[in-house]
Amino acid sequence: MFAKNIPFLTLLIMLCPSCSSLSAKNHVSSYPLSLVETIKPGTTTKEEVIATLKKPDQIIPLTGKELVHGNEAWLYLNDEKDSTRASIIFDKKSIVSEVNWFPESQDEESDLQRLLSHYSPAKFVKSTIPWTTQHSSPSEHVYSNETLGIKIVSMPNNDFVESIGFEKPKSH
């Protein structure tokens, strides 16, 4: 499901500046991946997300085709770069269905090999998302582990991690 979400996540991030913003930015850039990892798809509620990350910078209601991803998306912006640092998607019952975290170049987790070792000994399946239009990112590598519910997207030319996504793990 994550591979299908990449265009949706790109659209969500691009729409970010045009969405209504809540009053205060929350400096999510200071939140490490270890904090975001405590938000568990399938179990964590909106109230628990607020207790962990505070109120979001932007709330986007999802409609139409976007509803397959959830009912509402919360965006947490990086104050310094005014870019999305984390996104949380909720289902109709206000339970987290998906979490995405976007590392910055100074984050240790922006390095693919360092991030994969963070999840060691887990094994990831590598696939490629082809470059589909001139307006999207060039081909990206996706490293998936359905048992853990983790998807890592990186650029093939420099192994820079663009995003780390979490959804409810699949049981085998």
Buried (B, 14 or more C-beta within 10 A) or exposed (E): BBBEBBBBBBEBBEBBEEBEBBEEBBBBBEBEBEBBBEBBBEEBEBEBBEEBBBBBBBBBEBEEEBEEBBBBBBBBBBBEEEBBBBBBBBBEEEBBBBBBBBBEEEBEBBBBEEBBEBBEEEEBEEEEBEEEEEEBBEEBBBBBBBEBBBBBBBBEEEBBBBBBBBBBBEEE
